[in-house]
């Protein structure tokens, strides 16, 4: 399978700028945690500059989000965390206020945006995805997936193989930091590892594991003819 690099040339003076968006405290970690760990670990100096945004992180969930992000972002050349307290489950009814926060994120000027899938059945996830495309119209947008009771996993077309170290680190950190979620039947090591294993099979990952994304628009930086 043809591989396309996600990152800057090693001689580049500026780091890759990554914007990670999540509706809830554990979404980014579940959807693209191993990918972010891999990008940070594998990048030549300077390592990626990362902005991590959670739209609903009230009370104890804010503490979880803060401690988890600190662990995932360790090693990034520059990292910023934005925690908001929009009401879980009510995003479509707070759309104007959430849209304002998206407008504020434009100044970060990301190279790549990680966000929720457009086809996610959770209303909060869908709104974040919709506003991601509405706000970042000239960027690489990769939509990650969240396993859940709704059974809305799709057929992704963009795969990022992950190392054993990144896979295990992702799962360890999820189980360590999100105590409020451990009682939920789907929040298990087997769920997270199983999905990465399935996506690894689908892309013939050499490690056996991968994270997968919907990538609706991609351009390849070939030199254009001036003739």
Secondary structure, DSSP 8 states (H G I E B T S, - for coil): ------S--TT-SS--EEEEEEEETTHHHHHHHHHHHHHHHH--SS--EEEEEEEE--THHHHHHHHHHHHHTTT-SEEEEEE-B--TT-GGGGHHHHHHHHHHHGGG--SEEEEE-TT-SSHHHHHHHHHHHHH-SSSEEEEE----TT-------EEEE--HHHHHHHHHHHHHH-GGGTTSTT-SHHHHHHHHHHHHHHTT-TTS-EEEEE-------------
